[in-house]
């Protein structure tokens, strides 16, 4: 595999870990492991694996508890977790999914099914990451376009007013009232630009709306 994926195996039974490690390393995965839930959580945070294979029945922390902890942590919540367990009743499955698990594999597992479910989870994770990056790029582009769109008019007013002030100052019979009026225009335009940047900086969840030619901008408070 050109892009080696890292899989964290968390299981208190060392024989199970060795079996999974042997089978998965044979097909090109990089395997790290932990023999208890607490260590597994620490390794997940430190190593940030691409996927976690998690046993449910462990003495210190159950797999459900470990899964929920990983799902509640901002650094690990996007790592897909597959529960590997003999507990496959509907209630068990529901509990695992509520804890944040992506999938279930029943013990004793079939190698073909194991690899298929791992492959599916990794593809889903990659697609989700690409979508997040795409959304980030769209938001960034929309922010730049919004700033350009909103600031263009006040900047034009500043440039025109500056040019007018220059002409008035160069004129020996300059009108001070006209100069002050132009200065007020510049001050108003400057405040408008500052307000735009404050609005952009305060947005926590941007609302993207259509602009022109398939371009997007971010909705500001003062937009129609």
C-alpha positions as CSV (number, residue, x, y, z in Angstrom):
1,X,0.0,0.0,0.0
2,X,1.5,3.4,-1.0
3,X,-0.2,5.3,1.8
4,X,0.2,3.1,4.8
5,X,-2.7,3.4,7.2
6,X,-2.2,3.1,10.9
7,X,-4.6,1.0,12.9
8,X,-4.8,1.0,16.7
9,X,-5.9,-2.4,18.2
10,X,-7.2,-2.2,21.8
11,X,-7.8,-5.6,23.4
12,X,-6.9,-7.0,26.8
13,X,-6.3,-10.4,25.3
14,X,-2.8,-10.5,23.9
15,X,-3.5,-13.5,21.6
16,X,-6.3,-11.5,19.9
17,X,-3.9,-8.6,19.4
18,X,-1.3,-10.9,17.9
19,X,-3.8,-12.5,15.5
20,X,-5.1,-9.1,14.3
21,X,-1.6,-7.7,14.0
22,X,-0.4,-10.6,11.9
23,X,-3.3,-10.6,9.6
24,X,-3.4,-6.8,9.1
25,X,0.4,-6.3,8.7
26,X,0.4,-9.0,6.1
27,X,-1.8,-6.8,3.9
28,X,0.2,-3.6,4.5
29,X,-1.4,-1.9,7.5
30,X,0.8,-0.4,10.3
31,X,-0.4,-1.8,13.6
32,X,0.0,-0.3,17.0
33,X,-1.8,-1.8,20.1
34,X,-2.8,-1.3,23.7
35,X,-3.8,-4.0,26.2
36,X,-6.3,-1.9,28.2
37,X,-8.7,0.9,27.7
38,X,-6.8,3.7,29.4
39,X,-3.6,3.1,27.5
40,X,-5.6,2.8,24.3
41,X,-7.1,6.2,24.8
42,X,-3.6,7.7,25.4
43,X,-2.2,6.0,22.3
44,X,-5.1,7.2,20.2
45,X,-4.5,10.8,21.3
46,X,-0.7,10.5,20.9
47,X,-0.6,8.5,17.6
48,X,-3.9,9.7,15.9
49,X,-4.4,6.4,14.0
50,X,-6.5,6.2,10.9
51,X,-8.8,3.6,12.6
52,X,-9.3,1.9,15.9
53,X,-10.2,-1.8,16.4
54,X,-11.7,-2.0,19.9
55,X,-12.6,-4.9,22.1
56,X,-15.8,-4.3,24.2
57,X,-15.2,-6.6,27.2
58,X,-12.2,-5.3,29.0
59,X,-11.7,-5.2,32.8
60,X,-10.6,-1.6,33.5
61,X,-12.8,0.2,30.9
62,X,-15.4,-1.3,28.6
63,X,-15.0,-0.7,24.9
64,X,-18.2,1.3,25.1
65,X,-16.6,3.7,27.6
66,X,-13.4,3.9,25.5
67,X,-15.4,4.6,22.4
68,X,-17.4,7.4,24.0
69,X,-14.2,9.0,25.4
70,X,-12.6,9.0,22.0
71,X,-15.8,10.4,20.4
72,X,-16.0,13.2,23.0
73,X,-12.4,14.2,22.4
74,X,-11.9,16.8,19.7
75,X,-8.6,15.3,18.6
76,X,-10.0,11.7,18.1
77,X,-13.7,12.1,17.4
78,X,-13.2,11.7,13.6
79,X,-11.2,8.5,13.9
80,X,-13.6,5.6,12.9
81,X,-13.9,3.0,15.6
82,X,-14.9,-0.6,14.8
83,X,-16.0,-2.7,17.8
84,X,-14.7,-6.3,17.7
85,X,-16.8,-8.3,20.1
86,X,-19.0,-11.3,20.8
87,X,-21.7,-9.0,22.2
88,X,-23.9,-8.5,19.2
89,X,-27.4,-8.3,20.5
90,X,-29.5,-5.4,19.3
91,X,-29.1,-3.6,22.6
92,X,-25.3,-4.1,22.4
93,X,-25.2,-2.7,18.9
94,X,-27.3,0.2,19.8
95,X,-25.1,1.0,22.8
96,X,-22.0,0.8,20.7
97,X,-23.4,3.1,18.0
98,X,-24.6,5.6,20.6
99,X,-21.1,5.6,22.0
100,X,-19.8,6.7,18.6
101,X,-18.7,3.4,17.0
102,X,-18.7,3.3,13.2
103,X,-19.2,-0.4,12.8
104,X,-19.3,-3.8,14.6
105,X,-17.4,-7.0,13.8
106,X,-18.6,-10.2,15.5
107,X,-16.1,-12.6,17.2
108,X,-14.8,-14.9,15.9
109,X,-14.3,-12.7,12.9
110,X,-13.9,-13.7,9.3
111,X,-10.7,-12.3,7.7
112,X,-12.5,-11.3,4.4
113,X,-15.2,-9.5,6.4
114,X,-12.7,-7.9,8.7
115,X,-10.7,-6.4,5.8
116,X,-13.8,-5.4,4.0
117,X,-15.2,-3.5,7.0
118,X,-11.8,-1.9,7.7
119,X,-11.6,-0.8,4.0
120,X,-15.1,0.6,4.2
121,X,-14.4,2.6,7.4
122,X,-11.2,4.0,6.0
123,X,-12.8,5.1,2.7
124,X,-15.7,6.8,4.6
125,X,-13.1,8.6,6.8
126,X,-11.2,9.8,3.8
127,X,-14.3,11.0,2.1
128,X,-15.3,12.9,5.2
129,X,-11.9,14.5,5.5
130,X,-12.0,15.6,1.9
131,X,-15.5,17.1,2.4
132,X,-14.2,19.0,5.5
133,X,-11.3,20.4,3.5
134,X,-13.6,21.3,0.6
135,X,-15.9,23.2,3.1
136,X,-12.9,25.0,4.6
137,X,-11.7,26.1,1.1
138,X,-15.2,27.2,0.1
139,X,-15.5,29.2,3.4
140,X,-12.1,30.8,2.9
141,X,-12.9,31.8,-0.7
142,X,-16.2,33.1,0.4
143,X,-14.6,35.2,3.2
144,X,-12.1,36.8,0.7
145,X,-14.9,37.5,-1.8
146,X,-17.1,38.9,0.9
147,X,-14.4,41.2,2.2
148,X,-13.7,42.4,-1.4
149,X,-17.4,42.9,-2.1
150,X,-18.2,44.8,1.1
151,X,-15.0,46.9,1.3
152,X,-14.9,48.0,-2.4
153,X,-17.5,50.8,-2.0
154,X,-16.0,52.4,1.2
155,X,-12.5,52.2,-0.3
156,X,-13.8,54.0,-3.5
157,X,-15.3,56.7,-1.3
158,X,-12.0,57.1,0.6
159,X,-10.0,57.4,-2.7
160,X,-12.5,59.9,-4.2
161,X,-12.6,62.0,-1.0
162,X,-8.8,62.0,-0.7
163,X,-8.5,63.2,-4.3
164,X,-11.1,65.9,-3.7
165,X,-9.3,67.1,-0.5
166,X,-6.0,67.2,-2.4
167,X,-7.6,69.4,-5.1
168,X,-9.2,71.7,-2.4
169,X,-6.0,72.1,-0.5
170,X,-4.1,72.9,-3.7
171,X,-6.7,75.6,-4.5
172,X,-5.8,78.9,-2.9
173,X,-9.5,79.6,-2.3
174,X,-10.2,76.3,-0.6
175,X,-13.4,75.8,1.2
176,X,-12.8,74.5,4.7
177,X,-16.4,73.3,5.1
178,X,-16.0,71.2,1.9
179,X,-12.7,69.7,3.2
180,X,-14.3,68.8,6.5
181,X,-17.2,67.1,4.7
182,X,-14.8,65.0,2.7
183,X,-13.0,64.1,5.9
184,X,-16.3,62.9,7.4
185,X,-16.9,60.7,4.4
186,X,-13.5,59.1,4.9
187,X,-14.1,58.6,8.6
188,X,-17.5,57.0,7.8
189,X,-16.0,54.7,5.2
190,X,-13.2,53.7,7.6
191,X,-15.8,52.8,10.3
192,X,-17.7,50.7,7.7
193,X,-14.5,48.7,6.9
194,X,-13.8,48.2,10.6
195,X,-17.4,47.0,11.1
196,X,-17.1,44.5,8.2
197,X,-13.9,43.0,9.6
198,X,-15.4,42.8,13.1
199,X,-18.5,41.0,11.7
200,X,-16.3,38.5,9.8
201,X,-14.2,37.9,12.9
202,X,-17.2,37.3,15.1
203,X,-18.8,34.6,12.8
204,X,-18.7,31.2,14.4
205,X,-20.9,29.3,11.9
206,X,-20.7,31.0,8.5
207,X,-23.9,31.1,6.4
208,X,-22.8,30.8,2.7
209,X,-25.1,32.4,0.1
210,X,-24.9,32.7,-3.7
211,X,-23.3,35.7,-5.2
212,X,-22.7,35.7,-9.0
213,X,-21.3,33.2,-11.5
214,X,-21.4,30.3,-9.0
215,X,-19.3,32.3,-6.5
216,X,-20.3,32.4,-2.8
217,X,-20.1,35.0,-0.1
218,X,-20.7,35.0,3.6
219,X,-23.9,36.5,4.9
220,X,-23.3,39.5,7.2
221,X,-25.7,41.1,9.6
222,X,-26.4,44.1,7.4
223,X,-27.0,42.1,4.2
224,X,-30.4,42.2,2.6
